[in-house]
């Protein structure tokens, strides 16, 4: 799954652009405002909580909004990803989102901000308020406060995502709606090639993180993807496996595969075409063997004795294993 965040001040046209982006890239558009209204209308438990808080004049807490977002993630399996609009609004929410996605073995892929000048924000809000007959929204002081609030909330987030190498801007005044849309499409087209390129340090901190995620997985294992996209010509990932997990005997016909042990003890087991074990290579500190190159077309599997983490690399692009490549 891909996870994108759309930033932009009031009047930037996020809603207008989000619809076109979601349709083109098969993304589920998550607008927190619309989501709250939908949950309330559907009478869900989260919706009831939100309604009680709103009716009492209170803000909906982060935990309720985040619960709705995670529910939306869980209930939409047939999309390529999600486009979040209106969340996160604070640094705390951004950290919560990262933790939520980490539990799923996922991450925020990119953050796209539609940039317009404060004067343009003011003009657009006033124009929309006049059209919709909302005199209060056209008030100078109200507009000024909305702009100040947006900058105060968003600037720490921009720094946060810039530091993560995931932030990109689009000029929201580069022309009409269609011009901005084309600019957005150019950004999305280049995300896999450019914005997903990132530096990752394979240190104890990262290994501890992926180890924790694997321990929480019912499958007793997980992959941590180090690729920039599935089209990469070099496929790289961390594979975390706990004792009791089952790895199907399989082979890769198009490429050899290099495996390096980073933690634990495990065997790489080779088989012939009839599924008969031919060789077993034990890797760990007790043998001093920490890696193996698996030739293309070689049937193999992994058996772990302790929680084990391996770095795996092979030629790309990635393709799923077919039934013919599994025993």
N, C-alpha and C positions, 0 to 999 in steps of 0.2 A: 504494500500500500504506500501511496505517496501522501504526504501531509504538507499543505501549503497554508501560509497565513497571509491575509490581505490587509494591509494597513492603509489608512487614508483619513484625513480630517472630514468633518461634516461637509457635504457638498462636493466631495471629490469624485463622486460617481462610482463608489465601490459596488453598490447593488446592481447598477447597470452593467458594469464590466464583469461582475461575478457570474451573472447568468450566462453570458457568452463563453466565458472561460470554462465553466462547469460543463456546458454542453459539448464544447469542442474536445475536451480532454477526459470526458466521462468521470467527472468529479462530483461528489456530493457537496453542495453548498450548505455550509452551516452558519446561519446568521443567528447569533445568540438571542436577539430580540424576537425574531420570528419563531425560534425554537421554544422560547418561554411561552409565547402565545399558543403555540401548537400543543405543548404539553398540558397547559391549563385547559384548553378546549377539549383535549382527549380525556381529561380527568385522571391522569396517571398519578401515582404516588408522589413523584417529583413535582408534577404540576400542581397538586394539592398543596404541597409545602410552599411552593413559590407563590401561589394565590393567597394563602394565609399571610405570608410576609408582606406582599404588595398591598393587600387590603388593610393591613395594620400600619401602612406607611413606612415600612422598613425596606432596606435594600436586600436583595436576594444574595445570600452569602456565596462565596466562591465554591464551597463544597456542593451546593445544589446545582449551580451552573455546570461545574465540572462533571457531576453525575449525569446530567442530561447529555453533555458532549460525549462521554464515554458510552452511554446507552446508544447514541446515534452511530458511533463507531461500530458497536457490536451488531446493530440491526441492519447494516448496509454492507453486505459481503460482495455484491455484484458490481462494484464500482472500482475504478482505478485508484481512487484516493479521495481526499477530502480538502475542501477549501474553506478555511475558517475565517469568518468575517465578524469582527467585533469581539474577538477573543484570541489571544490574551490582551487585556487592557493594562495590566500592571506587571511589574517584574515578578511578584509572587505568583501570579497566574502563569507566567511563562515557565517558571521553575516547576510548578505543579504539572503543567502540560508535558514538559520533558520527562518527568518522573512517570506520568501516566503512560506515555508512549514507550518508555524504557521497559515497563512491565510487560508490554506487548511485543518487545523485541523490535520496536520501530523508533523513528526519529522524525523531527521536523526537517523537511527537505529544503524548503526555501521560504523566505519572507519577502513579499513584494509590496512596496509602499508607493501609492499614488500621491505625488507631490503637487500641491498647488499653493499659491501665495495666500497670506492671511486676508488680503483685500478681496481676492477671488472667493474665498470661503464666505466672507461677509456678504458679498453680492449674491451668491448662489443661495445662501440660507434665506436671505430677505426675499428673493424672487420666489423660492419654493413656498415660503410662508404666505406670501400674498396670493399665490395661485390656490393654495389649500385653505385659505381663510383663517390662518392661525396667527392672529395679531401678536400674541405674546412672544412667538418665536422670532418675530421681526424686530423686537426690542433691541436697541443698540447694546445695552448692558448685558442682556441675555446672550447675545451673539459673542460679545467680547469674552464672557466667562466660559462659554463653550470652547472657544479657540484656546484660551489659556489652559483650561483643563486638559484639552487634547495634547498640547505640547508638553505639559507637566507629566502626563501619564506615559506618553509615547517615547520621549527622548531617552529614558533609561532602557526601554525595550530595544530601541534602535542600536544603542551601544552594545547591548547584550547579544543581539543577533549579528551585528557586525563582527564582534569578537569571535563568534562561532563560524564566521565565513559564510553566512546564509542570507545576508541582506542585499536587496537590490531595489533600486528606485526607478520609477517610470514618471516622466513628465506629464502630469495631468492637464497641462495647458499647451500641449504640442499641436493642438488642432481641435477638430470636432470629436464627437463620440467615436466615430469610426477610426480616426487617426490614433486616438488613445488605445483603442482596442487592438489595432495592428501592433502598436508598441508593446502591449501586454503579451500578445502572441509571440513576438520576437523574444521576449524574456523567457517565456515558458519553453520555447523551442531550444534555447541555449542552456537551460538549467542543468540538464544531465551532463552536458559537455563542459560547462564552465563552473557553475555555482556549486556543484556537488564535489568538485575537486577540493580536498581538504587534507590537512595534516593530521595524522593520528599517531600518537605515541603508544606503543604496545608496552605499557608499564604495569606495575602491580595494581595501580588504581583501576585501570581498564579491565585487567584480568579479574579483579575482585568484583567489579560491576557485572561482567558477563557471567561469572560464576554464580552470583546471587540470582540472576534472572533464570539461569538453567535450573537452579534448585527449586524455583517456584513453578517450573513448567511441568505439567502432567506427563510430558514425553521424556522427562529427565535429560533433556538436551536442548541446545539452541544454537543457531548460527548468528554471528555478528558480522554483518556485511561490511567489507572495506572497499567495495567497488564504488565507482562513481555512477555507473549505470549497468544494466544487464548487457549492454552492447560493448562494454570494455573488452579490449583484446587481451587483458590480463585479469583473470578472475582471482579474487583474494578474499579470504574470510577467516574468522576464528570459529572453531567448532568446539563447543563445550559438551562433554558427555559425562553422565553420572553412572555408577555401577547399576545394572538393571535395565539400562536402555538397550534397545535393539536396533542395530543398523543392518539393513538388508544387504545381502551379498550382491555386488553390482560391479559394473565396469564402465569406463569412459572410452569410447571408440575413436574419438577425434583428437584426444590430447592425453599426454602423461599428466600425472598429478604429484606434486611434491608436498609432503606432510612433515611439519616440524613440531615436536612436542615442547610445550612451554610450561606445563604443569602436569603432575600425575604420573601414572604408570599404565601402559596399555600395550596391546598387541595389534600389529597389522597382520592380517591373515590372508594368504593367497590360496586360490582354488583353481582347479582345472574346469573344463567346460561341463563336467558332470557334477560339479559341486563337491568334489573330493578335496580335502585340505592337502595342499602341497608344501606350504612353507609358513612358518610363524616367526615374525620378527618382534622381539620384546623390546620396548622402548621405555627408558626410565633411568634414574640415577644409579640403580643397582647394576645395570649392564653398561652404562655409558653410551648407549645408543639413543639419539634424540631426533633422528629423522630418517625418512625413507622416500625414494622416488618410485612411484608406481607406474609402470609402463602402460601406454595406452592399450586398451583391449584386455587388460589383466583383471580377472575376477578377484574381488577382495572385499574385506569388511574390517571393522575395528571391534576389539573387545577391551573393555576398560576394567581395571582393578581398583583404582581410586578415581575420584573426580579428576578428569583429565581435560586439558585445553590444548588444542592443536591449531597451528597456523597452516592453512591449506592454500595452494596456488596452482593454477593451471591455465592453459591458453583459453581465450574466449572466442567468440561471444558465448554467453551462457545458454544452455538449452536444458529443459527438464529431462530426467531419465525416462526412457520408454520402457515398456514391459519387456522388450527384447534384451534390455541391458540390466535386467534384474533376475536373480535366481530365486 
